[in-house]
């Protein structure tokens, strides 16, 4: 299906050229789909943009399912408050960030900062909150201040990762599908801003009560151990590493394996033990090298522009973060 055939004539937005270096073509479709408002009929204010979303929501959702990610460029979204309104116009229920590893701060409404890990650190590819039982269906990211250099939010189609890994390392994929994985992490007592996974147990479980944190872990099936220094050791229940997307009947690489293996490292955590098979066996190093190569081959990197909003189908698309030269301010919203 071509891009022109899926964007209605009265949509008040048009796709940016398929030749954009910020896109790749998979199954004849551009990824991501990049939309900009028509000069004459497109929305000119944030109020008009939110009204347009409410009117065109079903079409936008169809485009999202078809392409995996939609980048809205040039729309009148000029502040965190505008971004919050834009997201709310889809009428999705916000998902609390419970169990996630990234340090974040609430900015306004249901909008918070994207991962605030130090700028020199790469954040590897992952499906958002794939390491907990309840994860968002849709993600939104907004560029409030583009970075001087680097800082892209690379995207990868999950089904393409699965196909590539099946072709290159079938035995590893078989093991993952048969056994699943567990994620292991030590959460600090209070946020550690120097770590890419430095979200303290208080922020992670949104409580200062040990008893309430324990209750939330129990609800998620997470095993815990309180350490003498006040940190909390956690181990998730066995989670699938490959899922079938019921909407497309395709297998997806739905996990945070490479993110944990490469990125869950600090003074409390050994990245090579951050994700294991249920019996404690580490991920094979050669398979991790192959997986990382697959991600880099399939990834697209678009350069953030002020006001950009990218809408991501979290069940179809993984994302990460490149290192960057500050300043950079990317905001996020998670939706059920």
C-alpha positions as CSV (number, residue, x, y, z in Angstrom):
1,X,0.0,0.0,0.0
2,X,1.4,3.4,-0.9
3,X,1.4,6.4,1.3
4,X,-0.9,8.3,-1.0
5,X,-3.5,5.6,-0.9
6,X,-3.8,5.8,2.9
7,X,-4.0,9.6,3.5
8,X,-7.5,11.0,2.6
9,X,-7.8,14.1,0.4
10,X,-9.6,16.0,3.1
11,X,-7.1,15.1,5.8
12,X,-5.7,18.6,6.1
13,X,-2.2,17.2,6.2
14,X,0.2,15.7,3.7
15,X,3.1,13.2,3.8
16,X,6.6,14.5,3.5
17,X,8.6,13.1,0.6
18,X,9.2,9.3,0.6
19,X,12.8,10.2,-0.3
20,X,13.4,11.8,3.1
21,X,16.7,10.4,4.6
22,X,14.8,10.1,7.9
23,X,12.6,7.3,6.5
24,X,13.0,3.7,5.3
25,X,10.6,1.6,3.3
26,X,9.4,-1.7,4.7
27,X,6.8,-3.7,2.8
28,X,6.3,-0.8,0.5
29,X,5.4,1.6,3.3
30,X,7.5,4.5,4.7
31,X,8.7,4.3,8.3
32,X,7.9,6.4,10.0
33,X,5.0,8.2,8.2
34,X,5.9,11.9,8.4
35,X,2.9,14.3,8.2
36,X,2.8,18.1,8.0
37,X,-0.3,20.4,7.9
38,X,-1.4,21.7,4.5
39,X,-0.6,25.4,4.1
40,X,-4.1,26.4,3.2
41,X,-6.4,24.1,5.2
42,X,-4.2,22.6,7.9
43,X,-4.7,23.6,11.6
44,X,-3.1,27.0,12.5
45,X,-3.5,27.0,16.3
46,X,-3.1,24.4,19.0
47,X,-6.9,24.5,19.5
48,X,-7.4,23.8,15.8
49,X,-4.9,21.0,16.0
50,X,-6.6,19.3,18.9
51,X,-10.0,19.6,17.1
52,X,-8.4,18.2,14.0
53,X,-7.1,15.2,16.0
54,X,-10.6,14.5,17.5
55,X,-12.1,14.6,14.1
56,X,-9.5,12.5,12.4
57,X,-8.6,10.2,15.2
58,X,-9.8,7.0,13.5
59,X,-7.8,7.8,10.4
60,X,-4.7,8.6,12.4
61,X,-5.0,5.4,14.3
62,X,-5.3,3.5,11.0
63,X,-2.2,5.2,9.8
64,X,-0.4,4.3,13.0
65,X,-1.3,0.7,12.7
66,X,-0.3,0.6,9.1
67,X,3.1,2.4,9.5
68,X,4.0,1.8,13.2
69,X,4.9,5.4,13.9
70,X,3.7,8.8,12.8
71,X,5.8,12.0,13.0
72,X,3.8,15.2,13.1
73,X,6.0,18.0,11.9
74,X,5.1,21.6,11.6
75,X,1.9,21.4,13.6
76,X,1.1,24.2,16.1
77,X,2.5,22.4,19.2
78,X,4.8,25.0,20.8
79,X,4.9,24.2,24.5
80,X,4.5,21.3,27.0
81,X,1.0,22.5,27.6
82,X,0.2,22.3,23.9
83,X,1.7,18.8,23.8
84,X,-0.5,17.7,26.7
85,X,-3.6,19.0,24.9
86,X,-2.5,17.4,21.7
87,X,-2.2,14.0,23.4
88,X,-5.4,14.4,25.4
89,X,-7.3,15.0,22.2
90,X,-6.9,11.3,21.4
91,X,-9.0,10.5,24.6
92,X,-6.6,7.8,25.7
93,X,-6.2,6.9,29.3
94,X,-2.8,7.9,30.7
95,X,-0.6,5.0,32.0
96,X,1.2,5.6,35.3
97,X,5.0,5.0,35.0
98,X,5.1,2.2,37.6
99,X,8.0,-0.2,37.3
100,X,10.0,1.6,34.7
101,X,13.7,2.1,35.1
102,X,14.3,5.6,33.6
103,X,14.6,8.7,35.7
104,X,11.8,11.1,34.8
105,X,10.1,14.2,36.1
106,X,6.5,15.3,35.7
107,X,6.3,18.5,33.7
108,X,2.6,19.2,33.3
109,X,-0.6,17.1,33.3
110,X,0.3,13.7,32.0
111,X,3.5,14.9,30.4
112,X,6.9,14.1,31.9
113,X,10.5,14.2,30.8
114,X,12.0,11.5,28.6
115,X,14.8,9.4,30.1
116,X,17.1,11.8,31.9
117,X,20.2,9.6,31.7
118,X,23.4,11.6,31.3
119,X,23.8,12.9,27.7
120,X,26.9,10.9,26.9
121,X,25.1,7.6,27.5
122,X,23.3,5.7,24.7
123,X,19.9,4.2,25.6
124,X,19.5,0.9,23.7
125,X,16.4,-0.2,21.9
126,X,13.3,-1.4,23.9
127,X,9.6,-1.6,23.9
128,X,8.5,0.8,26.6
129,X,8.0,-1.0,29.9
130,X,8.3,-4.5,28.3
131,X,9.9,-5.6,31.5
132,X,6.7,-5.3,33.5
133,X,3.3,-6.9,32.9
134,X,1.4,-3.6,32.2
135,X,2.9,-1.5,29.4
136,X,1.6,1.4,27.3
137,X,-0.1,0.8,23.9
138,X,0.8,4.2,22.5
139,X,3.7,6.5,23.2
140,X,4.1,10.2,22.4
141,X,7.4,12.1,22.3
142,X,7.6,15.9,21.9
143,X,10.6,18.0,21.1
144,X,10.6,21.1,23.3
145,X,14.3,21.9,22.7
146,X,16.2,20.1,19.9
147,X,19.8,19.1,20.8
148,X,22.8,20.9,19.3
149,X,24.2,17.5,18.1
150,X,22.9,13.9,18.2
151,X,20.1,13.0,20.5
152,X,18.0,11.3,18.0
153,X,15.2,8.9,19.1
154,X,15.9,6.0,16.7
155,X,13.0,3.7,15.9
156,X,12.9,0.0,14.7
157,X,9.9,-2.1,13.6
158,X,9.7,-5.1,15.9
159,X,8.5,-7.6,13.3
160,X,11.5,-6.8,11.2
161,X,13.8,-7.5,14.2
162,X,12.1,-10.8,14.8
163,X,12.4,-11.9,11.1
164,X,16.1,-10.9,11.0
165,X,17.0,-12.7,14.2
166,X,15.0,-15.8,13.2
167,X,17.1,-15.9,10.0
168,X,20.5,-15.2,11.7
169,X,20.2,-16.9,15.1
170,X,17.3,-19.3,15.0
171,X,18.4,-21.4,18.0
172,X,18.6,-18.3,20.2
173,X,15.1,-17.3,19.1
174,X,13.8,-20.8,19.7
175,X,15.2,-20.6,23.3
176,X,13.6,-17.3,23.9
177,X,10.2,-18.4,22.6
178,X,10.3,-21.6,24.6
179,X,11.6,-20.2,27.9
180,X,11.0,-16.5,28.2
181,X,13.2,-14.1,30.2
182,X,13.5,-12.5,33.6
183,X,14.8,-9.0,34.4
184,X,17.0,-8.4,37.4
185,X,17.7,-4.9,38.9
186,X,18.8,-3.3,42.1
187,X,16.8,0.0,42.6
188,X,18.6,2.7,44.7
189,X,17.2,4.2,47.8
190,X,16.2,7.5,46.2
191,X,16.9,8.6,42.6
192,X,20.4,8.4,41.3
193,X,20.7,11.0,38.5
194,X,24.1,9.7,37.5
195,X,22.7,6.4,36.3
196,X,20.6,5.6,33.2
197,X,18.6,3.2,35.4
198,X,18.8,5.3,38.5
199,X,15.1,5.6,39.4
200,X,14.8,4.9,43.1
201,X,12.3,2.4,44.4
202,X,10.2,5.3,45.8
203,X,9.8,6.9,42.3
204,X,9.5,3.5,40.6
205,X,6.6,2.4,42.7
206,X,5.3,5.9,43.5
207,X,5.4,5.5,47.3
208,X,7.7,6.1,50.3
209,X,6.2,3.1,52.0
210,X,8.1,-0.2,51.9
211,X,4.9,-2.1,52.5
212,X,3.2,-0.4,49.6
213,X,6.2,-1.0,47.3
214,X,6.1,-4.7,48.3
215,X,2.4,-4.9,47.5
216,X,2.9,-3.4,44.1
217,X,5.7,-5.8,43.3
218,X,3.5,-8.7,44.4
219,X,0.8,-7.5,42.0
220,X,3.3,-7.6,39.2
221,X,4.7,-11.0,40.2
222,X,8.1,-9.4,41.0
223,X,10.3,-11.1,43.6
224,X,12.1,-8.6,45.9
225,X,14.9,-8.4,48.5
226,X,15.6,-5.4,50.7
227,X,19.3,-4.8,51.0
228,X,21.1,-3.4,54.1
229,X,21.8,-0.1,52.4
230,X,18.1,0.5,51.7
231,X,18.2,-0.5,48.0
232,X,15.7,-3.0,46.6
233,X,16.7,-6.0,44.6
234,X,14.0,-7.1,42.1
235,X,13.4,-10.0,39.8
236,X,10.4,-10.0,37.5
237,X,8.3,-13.0,36.8
238,X,9.0,-14.9,33.6
239,X,8.0,-12.7,30.7
240,X,7.7,-13.5,27.0
241,X,10.5,-12.2,24.8
242,X,8.4,-12.7,21.6
243,X,4.7,-11.8,21.4
244,X,2.1,-12.2,18.7
245,X,0.4,-8.9,17.8
246,X,-3.3,-10.0,17.7
247,X,-4.1,-7.2,15.3
248,X,-1.7,-8.3,12.6
249,X,-1.1,-12.0,13.7
250,X,2.7,-11.3,13.4
251,X,5.4,-12.1,15.8
252,X,7.1,-9.2,17.4
253,X,10.5,-8.8,19.3
254,X,8.6,-7.5,22.3
255,X,11.2,-7.2,25.1
256,X,13.9,-5.0,26.6
257,X,16.7,-7.6,26.2
258,X,19.3,-5.4,24.5
259,X,18.4,-2.4,26.6
260,X,19.0,-4.4,29.8
261,X,22.1,-6.2,28.5
262,X,23.8,-3.1,27.2
263,X,22.3,-0.4,29.4
264,X,21.3,-1.6,32.8
265,X,24.8,-0.9,34.3
266,X,25.7,1.2,37.3
267,X,27.4,0.8,40.7
268,X,24.6,-1.5,41.8
269,X,24.0,-3.5,38.6
270,X,25.9,-5.8,36.3
271,X,24.5,-5.4,32.8
272,X,25.3,-9.0,31.8
273,X,23.1,-10.3,34.6
274,X,20.3,-7.8,34.1
275,X,18.3,-10.1,31.8
276,X,18.6,-13.9,31.9
277,X,16.7,-17.0,31.1
278,X,14.5,-18.2,33.9
279,X,17.2,-20.6,35.3
280,X,19.6,-17.7,35.6
281,X,21.6,-18.5,32.4
282,X,22.9,-15.2,30.9
283,X,22.1,-14.1,27.3
284,X,24.7,-15.6,24.9
285,X,27.3,-12.9,24.1
286,X,27.4,-13.7,20.4
287,X,23.6,-13.5,20.1
288,X,23.7,-10.1,21.8
289,X,26.3,-8.9,19.3
290,X,24.1,-10.2,16.4
291,X,21.0,-8.5,17.9
292,X,22.8,-5.2,18.3
293,X,23.9,-5.3,14.7
294,X,20.4,-6.1,13.6
295,X,19.0,-3.1,15.4
296,X,21.6,-0.7,13.9
297,X,20.9,-2.1,10.4
298,X,17.1,-1.6,10.7
299,X,17.0,1.6,12.7
300,X,15.9,5.0,11.4
301,X,17.2,8.2,12.9
302,X,15.2,11.4,12.4
303,X,16.7,14.7,13.6
304,X,14.5,16.4,16.1
305,X,13.0,19.8,15.2
306,X,11.3,22.1,17.6
307,X,7.6,21.2,17.9
308,X,7.9,17.7,16.5
309,X,5.5,15.1,18.0
310,X,6.1,11.4,17.2
311,X,3.3,8.9,18.0
312,X,4.6,5.4,18.4
313,X,2.6,2.1,18.4
314,X,4.5,0.5,21.3
315,X,3.3,-3.0,20.3
316,X,5.0,-2.6,16.9
317,X,8.0,-0.3,17.4
318,X,11.0,-0.2,19.6
319,X,12.9,3.0,20.4
320,X,16.1,4.2,22.0
321,X,18.2,7.4,22.4
322,X,21.4,8.5,20.9
323,X,24.0,10.4,22.9
324,X,23.9,14.1,22.4
325,X,25.4,17.5,23.1
326,X,23.1,19.5,25.4
327,X,20.8,21.2,25.6
328,X,18.1,18.8,24.7
329,X,14.5,18.5,26.1
330,X,12.3,15.8,24.9
331,X,9.0,15.2,26.7
332,X,6.9,12.0,26.8
333,X,3.4,10.8,27.4
334,X,2.4,7.1,27.9
335,X,-1.1,5.9,27.1
336,X,-3.0,2.7,27.7
